Amino acid sequence: MPRLGIFLLILALAGLAGAQVPAPVAAPADTAMQRVVGQVRQVLVSPREQAFAQVLVSAEVLRDPRDTSFYDVVVRFDPERYRDPYLGRYPLTFEDQCLLWGKRLALYSRIASWKAGRFYLHDLSTGHQVWVDLATARLLSPPYGTPPKTKTFAAWLPYIHHSPPSTEPRALGSWLRLMVEESRDLVLYQWRAAPPATALPADSLGGR
């Protein structure tokens, strides 16, 4: 789908009815997790985006067991929940949805009080799942215009929602390559099944 087409579709959609992580890593505490998840949902769905509110099923922020200083954002959505008598079927493709929400989460991760690792997206209607590394996504989606001077959620939320929905053609290919066709369950299974790293013999290090 052309990037301009995404922009026009978004305009149409907008009008429709754990324990503390030791310092220095800042991460959501158990008592704050509900607030963090609430922020993620607000980032994904603005008050005017009723179509997004219809299709979003769940959003979670889960510690990455491979490196517990990072947290993953896991989002499930179902386009078949979308209802509109004029547009019919949900107009965004899986890739368009991943790109739009990925860019929003990349901006949000710049001011979050915890370290964002990966963004996992799961389409429940098809089973399609991908993940995106949010550190790389931040490089592909630098702040636009003039970002708010204060790095507070209240100041950045409108800024995030007003970010350009279209994607520069030069960045589009990089974004598509960033989408890895793996579920979080598969990623963690492969990590647990991998043999432990072994130290190299001293003479193989060329230390002489």
C-alpha distance (Angstrom), angle and dihedral (degrees) to the residues before:
residue distance angle dihedral
M1 . . .
P2 3.83 . .
R3 3.78 113.6 .
L4 3.79 90.6 -123.0
G5 3.77 87.1 57.2
I6 3.79 89.9 58.0
F7 3.78 89.5 53.2
L8 3.80 92.5 52.9
L9 3.78 91.9 46.2
I10 3.77 92.5 51.5
L11 3.78 89.9 52.0
A12 3.78 88.2 53.4
L13 3.79 92.9 46.6
A14 3.78 91.6 49.9
G15 3.76 91.8 60.2
L16 3.82 95.2 52.3
A17 3.65 126.3 117.1
G18 36.33 93.0 -98.6
A19 3.75 144.4 86.9
Q20 3.78 121.2 -39.2
V21 3.81 113.7 -80.6
P22 3.81 111.2 -126.3
A23 3.79 117.2 -101.8
P24 2.95 139.4 -61.8
V25 3.79 88.6 38.0
A26 3.79 113.9 77.8
A27 3.81 112.6 -149.5
P28 3.78 137.7 158.1
A29 3.79 113.4 -80.9
D30 3.79 119.2 -139.6
T31 3.80 92.1 -103.4
A32 3.81 91.6 51.3
M33 3.81 98.4 45.4
Q34 3.78 94.5 94.2
R35 3.80 89.9 54.0
V36 3.81 91.2 48.9
V37 3.80 92.5 50.5
G38 3.79 89.0 47.8
Q39 3.79 89.7 54.6
V40 3.80 91.5 50.3
R41 3.80 90.9 52.4
Q42 3.80 90.6 49.5
V43 3.81 89.8 51.1
L44 3.80 91.5 51.8
V45 3.81 96.8 44.1
S46 3.78 125.4 33.1
P47 3.84 118.9 -158.6
R48 3.82 89.9 -102.6
E49 3.80 96.0 50.9
Q50 3.78 100.5 85.8
A51 3.80 91.3 158.6
F52 3.80 90.8 59.8
A53 3.81 89.3 46.4
Q54 3.80 89.0 55.2
V55 3.79 96.9 51.2
L56 3.82 100.2 38.0
V57 3.81 107.6 98.2
S58 3.81 103.3 172.1
A59 3.78 143.7 -14.3
E60 3.80 123.1 -161.1
V61 3.78 135.8 179.2
L62 3.82 108.5 -149.5
R63 3.78 131.4 179.3
D64 3.81 113.2 -110.8
P65 3.83 105.2 -124.0
R66 3.82 90.4 -158.3
D67 3.81 89.1 64.8
T68 3.79 113.5 5.8
S69 3.79 92.6 -160.5
F70 3.82 87.6 75.0
Y71 3.79 132.9 66.2
D72 3.80 127.4 -152.6
V73 3.80 124.6 -140.7
V74 3.81 109.5 -139.3
V75 3.80 116.4 -167.9
R76 3.80 127.5 -177.4
F77 3.77 122.8 -169.9
D78 3.80 137.6 170.7
P79 3.82 118.7 -152.3
E80 3.81 89.7 -166.5
R81 3.81 89.1 71.4
Y82 3.80 88.8 66.7
R83 3.80 114.9 110.6
D84 3.79 125.6 -176.3
P85 3.81 125.4 143.1
Y86 3.81 92.9 -149.6
L87 3.80 106.0 41.2
G88 3.80 97.5 35.2
R89 3.80 109.9 -167.0
Y90 3.78 122.6 36.8
P91 3.82 103.6 -84.5
L92 3.82 102.9 -147.6
T93 3.79 123.4 84.9
F94 3.79 120.9 -134.4
E95 3.81 90.8 -104.6
D96 3.80 92.2 49.9
Q97 3.81 90.9 50.5
C98 3.80 92.5 48.2
L99 3.78 91.8 48.1
L100 3.80 95.4 48.3
W101 3.80 95.9 45.5
G102 3.80 91.1 39.7
K103 3.80 91.6 56.4
R104 3.80 91.3 48.8
L105 3.80 92.2 49.7
A106 3.81 90.6 47.1
L107 3.81 89.8 56.6
Y108 3.81 92.1 44.1
S109 3.82 91.6 50.7
R110 3.81 88.8 62.2
I111 3.81 91.0 69.5
A112 3.82 101.9 26.5
S113 3.80 116.8 119.5
W114 3.82 90.1 -133.9
K115 3.81 133.2 57.8
A116 3.79 113.5 -99.5
G117 3.80 116.1 -146.6
R118 3.79 115.2 173.2
F119 3.78 136.6 -4.8
Y120 3.80 111.9 -138.6
L121 3.81 118.6 -165.2
H122 3.81 123.1 -167.9
D123 3.81 124.1 -173.2
L124 3.80 103.6 -154.0
S125 3.81 92.9 -165.2
T126 3.81 94.0 61.7
G127 3.79 104.8 14.9
H128 3.81 90.1 -120.3
Q129 3.83 111.1 155.0
V130 3.80 132.9 178.5
W131 3.77 138.1 162.2
V132 3.79 131.7 -144.0
D133 3.80 127.0 -159.7
L134 3.80 104.6 -125.3
A135 3.81 94.7 -155.6
T136 3.81 89.1 60.7
A137 3.80 90.5 41.5
R138 3.80 89.0 58.2
L139 3.80 89.2 57.1
L140 3.80 90.9 51.0
S141 3.81 93.2 45.9
P142 3.80 109.2 41.6
P143 3.81 117.7 178.2
Y144 3.78 112.6 -75.1
G145 3.79 127.5 -138.9
T146 3.80 113.3 -17.4
P147 3.81 112.5 -22.3
P148 3.82 119.0 -146.2
K149 3.78 112.3 -84.0
T150 3.79 93.3 -134.4
K151 3.80 115.6 64.2
T152 3.78 96.2 -140.7
F153 3.79 125.8 131.0
A154 3.81 92.5 -123.3
A155 3.80 91.1 55.1
W156 3.80 96.3 43.4
L157 3.82 100.4 43.2
P158 3.84 96.0 76.7
Y159 3.81 88.7 41.9
I160 3.81 90.2 54.1
H161 3.80 93.0 47.8
H162 3.80 91.8 50.4
S163 3.81 93.9 50.7
P164 3.82 111.8 125.2
P165 3.83 108.2 -89.3
S166 3.80 91.9 -154.8
T167 3.81 121.7 85.8
E168 3.77 127.4 -139.1
P169 3.83 110.5 -110.8
R170 3.81 90.5 -124.6
A171 3.80 90.9 56.5
L172 3.80 97.0 41.8
G173 3.80 95.3 77.7
S174 3.80 90.9 48.4
W175 3.80 90.5 51.2
L176 3.79 92.6 50.5
R177 3.82 90.9 49.7
L178 3.79 88.5 50.0
M179 3.82 91.2 62.6
V180 3.82 106.1 91.3
E181 3.81 115.0 -161.4
E182 3.80 97.7 -130.8
S183 3.78 134.8 108.7
R184 3.79 121.5 -130.0
D185 3.81 89.4 -115.1
L186 3.81 90.2 56.5
V187 3.81 92.8 46.6
L188 3.80 91.7 52.6
Y189 3.82 92.9 42.8
Q190 3.81 91.1 53.9
W191 3.80 90.4 47.2
R192 3.81 93.0 51.2
A193 3.81 92.4 44.6
A194 3.80 94.8 50.0
P195 3.82 114.5 105.5
P196 3.80 114.4 -109.7
A197 3.77 116.6 -96.1
T198 3.79 114.2 -99.7
A199 3.78 127.4 -151.5
L200 3.80 116.6 -108.9
P201 3.81 118.0 -116.7
A202 3.77 112.2 -95.9
D203 3.81 93.5 -118.0
S204 3.82 90.7 55.7
L205 3.79 91.5 63.1
G206 3.78 94.5 68.8
G207 3.76 92.7 -121.9
R208 3.78 97.6 151.8
